[in-house]
Amino acid sequence: METFAKRKGSDNPSGPVGLYLKMGFKVKVDDPELPLLRFEIHPLPSKIIQQKTARDFANVQVTRDFPQGSRVVH
């Protein structure tokens, strides 16, 4: 995942560079004003996903709360 963040000023819609660095983003392109930051997302090994899926989703109950008078279309 990548984003641009301003080094100076609070008029930045994506947030300050420091916030991203604290969250684990790394600087990919070090621009003095608008650096490109990158966060590596690593998928879980499929064996772990299969075990977790079978165990965690076996007894899942789905509930939905809709405002009274709502129309639900399936």
C-alpha positions as CSV (number, residue, x, y, z in Angstrom):
1,M,0.0,0.0,0.0
2,E,1.4,3.4,-0.9
3,T,0.5,7.0,-0.1
4,F,2.0,10.5,-0.4
5,A,2.3,12.6,2.7
6,K,3.4,16.2,3.1
7,R,6.4,16.9,5.4
8,K,5.2,20.4,6.3
9,G,1.8,21.9,6.9
10,S,-1.4,20.6,8.3
11,D,-3.5,21.0,5.1
12,N,-2.7,17.4,4.1
13,P,-5.6,15.1,3.4
14,S,-3.6,11.9,3.9
15,G,-1.9,12.9,7.1
16,P,1.6,13.9,8.2
17,V,4.7,11.8,7.4
18,G,5.4,11.1,11.1
19,L,2.1,9.4,11.5
20,Y,2.8,6.9,8.7
21,L,6.3,6.2,9.9
22,K,5.0,5.4,13.4
23,M,2.5,3.0,11.8
24,G,5.3,1.1,10.0
25,F,5.4,2.8,6.6
26,K,8.8,3.1,4.9
27,V,9.9,5.9,2.6
28,K,10.0,4.7,-0.9
29,V,10.7,7.9,-2.7
30,D,12.3,10.6,-0.5
31,D,11.0,13.9,-1.9
32,P,11.8,16.9,0.3
33,E,8.1,18.1,0.2
34,L,6.0,15.1,-0.8
35,P,7.6,11.7,-0.1
36,L,6.0,8.5,-1.3
37,L,5.5,6.1,1.6
38,R,5.0,2.3,1.4
39,F,3.6,-0.3,3.8
40,E,4.3,-3.9,3.0
41,I,1.3,-6.2,3.5
42,H,2.3,-9.9,3.8
43,P,-0.4,-12.6,3.4
44,L,-0.7,-15.4,5.9
45,P,0.4,-18.8,4.6
46,S,-2.5,-20.7,3.1
47,K,-2.2,-23.6,5.7
48,I,-2.8,-21.1,8.6
49,I,-5.7,-19.5,6.7
50,Q,-7.3,-23.0,6.1
51,Q,-7.0,-24.0,9.8
52,K,-8.3,-20.7,11.0
53,T,-11.2,-20.7,8.6
54,A,-12.4,-24.1,9.7
55,R,-12.0,-23.4,13.4
56,D,-13.2,-19.8,13.6
57,F,-16.1,-19.9,11.1
58,A,-17.7,-23.2,12.1
59,N,-19.9,-21.5,14.7
60,V,-20.4,-18.0,13.3
61,Q,-23.7,-16.4,13.9
62,V,-24.7,-13.6,11.6
63,T,-27.1,-11.0,12.9
64,R,-28.3,-7.8,11.2
65,D,-29.9,-4.8,12.7
66,F,-31.9,-2.8,10.3
67,P,-33.9,0.3,11.2
68,Q,-37.6,-0.4,11.5
69,G,-39.4,-0.1,8.1
70,S,-36.2,-0.8,6.1
71,R,-36.5,-2.8,3.0
72,V,-33.9,-5.6,2.6
73,V,-33.3,-6.9,-0.9
74,H,-31.4,-10.1,-1.4
